[in-house]
Amino acid sequence: MTILGVDPGIADTGWALVRGGPERPVLLASGILKTSPRSELPERLKKLHAGLSRVLRLRKPEQLAVEEMFFLKAAHTVRATLQARGVILLAAAQAGVRVREYNPRQVKVSLTGSGSADKPQMQRMIRSALGLREVLRPDDVADAAAIALCHLRCSRIKSLKVLDRIGGRV
């Protein structure tokens, strides 16, 4: 399975394309989509949409995993990031790519076993899971890779069948 993980942001949107299963995932490509704070919001959203649409067209992921929004920040930051997230969802829908959403706690638990893991611990787990020599930079790309890895792990769990004690399906 090929997953495009996306960490939404209006200034920087990280993306990471990961292939494989939860045991042997491989990072195929990654990058960051940047917009200028000097540009008006509609232009920034347009640039983000065009950039992500291009990634979707060229990389052809089977699914897209995106971070759900959780904020303790200023309202203007929340608004712009939510709008960026909307553009991401629109680009995925236009490309016919199925979307799954994960909150930050789910991502942390799936990689570290702890919902309160810090950034360095997450970086080590991403590096280890993908067999990388160095940590992914910038953080937005690492976060996108973590979201993709979370999806690979969670989709495997969801696909397991529950069996009763005598071997039948429940």
Short mmCIF file of the C-alpha atoms (twelve columns), coordinates in Angstrom:
data_MODEL
# 
_entry.id   MODEL 
# 
loop_
_atom_site.group_PDB 
_atom_site.id 
_atom_site.type_symbol 
_atom_site.label_atom_id 
_atom_site.label_alt_id 
_atom_site.label_comp_id 
_atom_site.label_asym_id 
_atom_site.label_seq_id 
_atom_site.Cartn_x 
_atom_site.Cartn_y 
_atom_site.Cartn_z 
_atom_site.pdbx_PDB_model_num 
ATOM 1   C CA . MET A 1   0.000   0.000   0.000  1 
ATOM 2   C CA . THR A 2   1.257   3.498   -0.835 1 
ATOM 3   C CA . ILE A 3   0.266   6.238   1.598  1 
ATOM 4   C CA . LEU A 4   0.759   9.975   1.289  1 
ATOM 5   C CA . GLY A 5   1.036   11.432  4.784  1 
ATOM 6   C CA . VAL A 6   0.276   15.157  5.003  1 
ATOM 7   C CA . ASP A 7   0.946   17.559  7.866  1 
ATOM 8   C CA . PRO A 8   -1.237  20.592  7.045  1 
ATOM 9   C CA . GLY A 9   -0.149  24.181  7.510  1 
ATOM 10  C CA . ILE A 10  -0.658  27.451  5.707  1 
ATOM 11  C CA . ALA A 11  3.035   28.410  5.679  1 
ATOM 12  C CA . ASP A 12  4.514   24.904  5.459  1 
ATOM 13  C CA . THR A 13  2.718   21.687  4.533  1 
ATOM 14  C CA . GLY A 14  4.874   18.610  4.894  1 
ATOM 15  C CA . TRP A 15  4.271   15.476  2.849  1 
ATOM 16  C CA . ALA A 16  5.791   12.012  2.861  1 
ATOM 17  C CA . LEU A 17  5.074   9.093   0.546  1 
ATOM 18  C CA . VAL A 18  5.468   5.750   2.317  1 
ATOM 19  C CA . ARG A 19  5.011   2.287   0.816  1 
ATOM 20  C CA . GLY A 20  4.676   -1.122  2.375  1 
ATOM 21  C CA . GLY A 21  3.175   -2.659  5.446  1 
ATOM 22  C CA . PRO A 22  3.651   -1.816  9.095  1 
ATOM 23  C CA . GLU A 23  6.699   -4.107  9.435  1 
ATOM 24  C CA . ARG A 24  8.819   -2.865  6.508  1 
ATOM 25  C CA . PRO A 25  7.710   0.563   5.374  1 
ATOM 26  C CA . VAL A 26  9.858   2.491   2.907  1 
ATOM 27  C CA . LEU A 27  10.025  6.251   2.429  1 
ATOM 28  C CA . LEU A 28  9.692   6.812   -1.321 1 
ATOM 29  C CA . ALA A 29  9.682   10.609  -1.403 1 
ATOM 30  C CA . SER A 30  9.012   13.618  0.789  1 
ATOM 31  C CA . GLY A 31  8.872   17.353  0.600  1 
ATOM 32  C CA . ILE A 32  7.420   20.565  1.826  1 
ATOM 33  C CA . LEU A 33  4.954   22.926  0.187  1 
ATOM 34  C CA . LYS A 34  5.679   26.513  1.203  1 
ATOM 35  C CA . THR A 35  3.634   29.663  0.837  1 
ATOM 36  C CA . SER A 36  4.741   33.219  1.459  1 
ATOM 37  C CA . PRO A 37  3.290   35.146  4.389  1 
ATOM 38  C CA . ARG A 38  3.444   38.220  2.129  1 
ATOM 39  C CA . SER A 39  0.813   36.690  -0.162 1 
ATOM 40  C CA . GLU A 40  -2.911  37.019  0.441  1 
ATOM 41  C CA . LEU A 41  -4.638  33.976  1.939  1 
ATOM 42  C CA . PRO A 42  -6.522  33.038  -1.280 1 
ATOM 43  C CA . GLU A 43  -3.232  33.006  -3.227 1 
ATOM 44  C CA . ARG A 44  -1.566  30.893  -0.559 1 
ATOM 45  C CA . LEU A 45  -4.426  28.391  -0.647 1 
ATOM 46  C CA . LYS A 46  -4.294  28.300  -4.440 1 
ATOM 47  C CA . LYS A 47  -0.544  27.580  -4.355 1 
ATOM 48  C CA . LEU A 48  -1.009  24.864  -1.735 1 
ATOM 49  C CA . HIS A 49  -3.780  23.232  -3.781 1 
ATOM 50  C CA . ALA A 50  -1.678  23.306  -6.953 1 
ATOM 51  C CA . GLY A 51  1.351   21.864  -5.157 1 
ATOM 52  C CA . LEU A 52  -0.513  19.037  -3.484 1 
ATOM 53  C CA . SER A 53  -2.461  18.275  -6.659 1 
ATOM 54  C CA . ARG A 54  0.870   17.934  -8.458 1 
ATOM 55  C CA . VAL A 55  2.222   15.564  -5.773 1 
ATOM 56  C CA . LEU A 56  -0.946  13.463  -6.014 1 
ATOM 57  C CA . ARG A 57  -0.777  13.359  -9.823 1 
ATOM 58  C CA . LEU A 58  2.916   12.448  -9.984 1 
ATOM 59  C CA . ARG A 59  3.177   10.105  -6.995 1 
ATOM 60  C CA . LYS A 60  -0.228  8.365   -7.324 1 
ATOM 61  C CA . PRO A 61  -0.752  7.294   -3.691 1 
ATOM 62  C CA . GLU A 62  -3.459  4.765   -2.928 1 
ATOM 63  C CA . GLN A 63  -4.563  6.678   0.165  1 
ATOM 64  C CA . LEU A 64  -3.878  9.958   1.932  1 
ATOM 65  C CA . ALA A 65  -3.498  10.242  5.704  1 
ATOM 66  C CA . VAL A 66  -3.843  13.690  7.217  1 
ATOM 67  C CA . GLU A 67  -3.619  15.064  10.718 1 
ATOM 68  C CA . GLU A 68  -6.851  16.082  12.388 1 
ATOM 69  C CA . MET A 69  -6.733  19.572  13.810 1 
ATOM 70  C CA . PHE A 70  -6.035  20.144  17.476 1 
ATOM 71  C CA . PHE A 71  -5.146  23.645  18.559 1 
ATOM 72  C CA . LEU A 72  -3.985  25.568  21.549 1 
ATOM 73  C CA . LYS A 73  -2.892  28.462  19.346 1 
ATOM 74  C CA . ALA A 74  -4.278  31.827  18.316 1 
ATOM 75  C CA . ALA A 75  -7.589  31.907  16.441 1 
ATOM 76  C CA . HIS A 76  -6.068  33.410  13.266 1 
ATOM 77  C CA . THR A 77  -3.601  30.509  13.063 1 
ATOM 78  C CA . VAL A 78  -6.427  28.016  13.552 1 
ATOM 79  C CA . ARG A 79  -8.520  29.570  10.790 1 
ATOM 80  C CA . ALA A 80  -5.743  29.617  8.192  1 
ATOM 81  C CA . THR A 81  -4.610  26.082  8.997  1 
ATOM 82  C CA . LEU A 82  -8.168  24.768  8.824  1 
ATOM 83  C CA . GLN A 83  -8.544  26.401  5.422  1 
ATOM 84  C CA . ALA A 84  -5.271  24.817  4.288  1 
ATOM 85  C CA . ARG A 85  -6.565  21.463  5.515  1 
ATOM 86  C CA . GLY A 86  -9.750  21.994  3.498  1 
ATOM 87  C CA . VAL A 87  -7.682  22.571  0.361  1 
ATOM 88  C CA . ILE A 88  -5.780  19.351  1.080  1 
ATOM 89  C CA . LEU A 89  -9.026  17.392  1.398  1 
ATOM 90  C CA . LEU A 90  -10.319 18.984  -1.817 1 
ATOM 91  C CA . ALA A 91  -7.165  18.035  -3.757 1 
ATOM 92  C CA . ALA A 92  -7.439  14.441  -2.513 1 
ATOM 93  C CA . ALA A 93  -11.118 14.253  -3.466 1 
ATOM 94  C CA . GLN A 94  -10.396 15.661  -6.931 1 
ATOM 95  C CA . ALA A 95  -7.663  13.056  -7.398 1 
ATOM 96  C CA . GLY A 96  -9.988  10.261  -6.237 1 
ATOM 97  C CA . VAL A 97  -7.715  9.389   -3.315 1 
ATOM 98  C CA . ARG A 98  -9.299  8.010   -0.151 1 
ATOM 99  C CA . VAL A 99  -8.561  10.059  2.982  1 
ATOM 100 C CA . ARG A 100 -8.062  8.903   6.567  1 
ATOM 101 C CA . GLU A 101 -7.612  11.262  9.499  1 
ATOM 102 C CA . TYR A 102 -5.641  10.809  12.712 1 
ATOM 103 C CA . ASN A 103 -5.276  13.077  15.710 1 
ATOM 104 C CA . PRO A 104 -1.807  13.824  17.121 1 
ATOM 105 C CA . ARG A 105 -2.322  11.513  20.088 1 
ATOM 106 C CA . GLN A 106 -3.222  8.560   17.810 1 
ATOM 107 C CA . VAL A 107 -0.085  9.192   15.753 1 
ATOM 108 C CA . LYS A 108 2.125   9.273   18.846 1 
ATOM 109 C CA . VAL A 109 0.582   6.139   20.360 1 
ATOM 110 C CA . SER A 110 0.926   4.194   17.103 1 
ATOM 111 C CA . LEU A 111 4.640   4.973   16.847 1 
ATOM 112 C CA . THR A 112 5.798   5.112   20.471 1 
ATOM 113 C CA . GLY A 113 3.076   3.579   22.631 1 
ATOM 114 C CA . SER A 114 2.664   6.904   24.426 1 
ATOM 115 C CA . GLY A 115 0.287   9.701   23.542 1 
ATOM 116 C CA . SER A 116 2.591   12.215  25.202 1 
ATOM 117 C CA . ALA A 117 5.794   11.379  23.278 1 
ATOM 118 C CA . ASP A 118 8.028   14.387  22.645 1 
ATOM 119 C CA . LYS A 119 9.442   15.489  19.293 1 
ATOM 120 C CA . PRO A 120 12.903  13.830  19.726 1 
ATOM 121 C CA . GLN A 121 11.290  10.492  20.652 1 
ATOM 122 C CA . MET A 122 8.989   10.713  17.626 1 
ATOM 123 C CA . GLN A 123 11.958  11.543  15.385 1 
ATOM 124 C CA . ARG A 124 13.869  8.474   16.644 1 
ATOM 125 C CA . MET A 125 10.872  6.204   16.035 1 
ATOM 126 C CA . ILE A 126 10.302  7.562   12.512 1 
ATOM 127 C CA . ARG A 127 13.988  7.144   11.699 1 
ATOM 128 C CA . SER A 128 13.984  3.587   13.049 1 
ATOM 129 C CA . ALA A 129 10.700  2.558   11.387 1 
ATOM 130 C CA . LEU A 130 11.847  3.796   7.978  1 
ATOM 131 C CA . GLY A 131 15.453  2.613   8.335  1 
ATOM 132 C CA . LEU A 132 16.858  6.111   7.807  1 
ATOM 133 C CA . ARG A 133 20.393  7.164   8.709  1 
ATOM 134 C CA . GLU A 134 19.311  10.597  9.919  1 
ATOM 135 C CA . VAL A 135 16.124  12.180  11.192 1 
ATOM 136 C CA . LEU A 136 13.778  13.699  8.642  1 
ATOM 137 C CA . ARG A 137 13.888  17.465  8.308  1 
ATOM 138 C CA . PRO A 138 12.106  19.765  8.530  1 
ATOM 139 C CA . ASP A 139 9.698   18.760  11.305 1 
ATOM 140 C CA . ASP A 140 6.675   19.133  8.995  1 
ATOM 141 C CA . VAL A 141 8.056   16.369  6.749  1 
ATOM 142 C CA . ALA A 142 8.785   14.156  9.759  1 
ATOM 143 C CA . ASP A 143 5.249   14.727  11.027 1 
ATOM 144 C CA . ALA A 144 3.857   13.764  7.610  1 
ATOM 145 C CA . ALA A 145 5.900   10.548  7.666  1 
ATOM 146 C CA . ALA A 146 4.611   9.803   11.179 1 
ATOM 147 C CA . ILE A 147 1.021   10.241  9.973  1 
ATOM 148 C CA . ALA A 148 1.637   7.861   7.047  1 
ATOM 149 C CA . LEU A 149 3.225   5.287   9.369  1 
ATOM 150 C CA . CYS A 150 0.292   5.624   11.766 1 
ATOM 151 C CA . HIS A 151 -2.092  4.878   8.914  1 
ATOM 152 C CA . LEU A 152 -0.139  1.790   7.855  1 
ATOM 153 C CA . ARG A 153 -0.236  0.465   11.403 1 
ATOM 154 C CA . CYS A 154 -3.861  1.367   12.105 1 
ATOM 155 C CA . SER A 155 -5.138  0.012   8.794  1 
ATOM 156 C CA . ARG A 156 -3.493  -3.321  9.564  1 
ATOM 157 C CA . ILE A 157 -5.223  -3.508  12.947 1 
ATOM 158 C CA . LYS A 158 -8.593  -2.590  11.404 1 
ATOM 159 C CA . SER A 159 -8.216  -5.363  8.824  1 
ATOM 160 C CA . LEU A 160 -7.722  -8.115  11.413 1 
ATOM 161 C CA . LYS A 161 -10.689 -10.429 11.941 1 
ATOM 162 C CA . VAL A 162 -11.880 -11.148 15.467 1 
ATOM 163 C CA . LEU A 163 -12.186 -14.872 16.128 1 
ATOM 164 C CA . ASP A 164 -14.135 -16.513 18.910 1 
ATOM 165 C CA . ARG A 165 -12.768 -19.328 21.082 1 
ATOM 166 C CA . ILE A 166 -13.673 -22.110 18.650 1 
ATOM 167 C CA . GLY A 167 -12.160 -20.423 15.629 1 
ATOM 168 C CA . GLY A 168 -15.270 -18.901 14.074 1 
ATOM 169 C CA . ARG A 169 -15.735 -15.316 13.130 1 
ATOM 170 C CA . VAL A 170 -17.543 -13.028 15.495 1 
# 
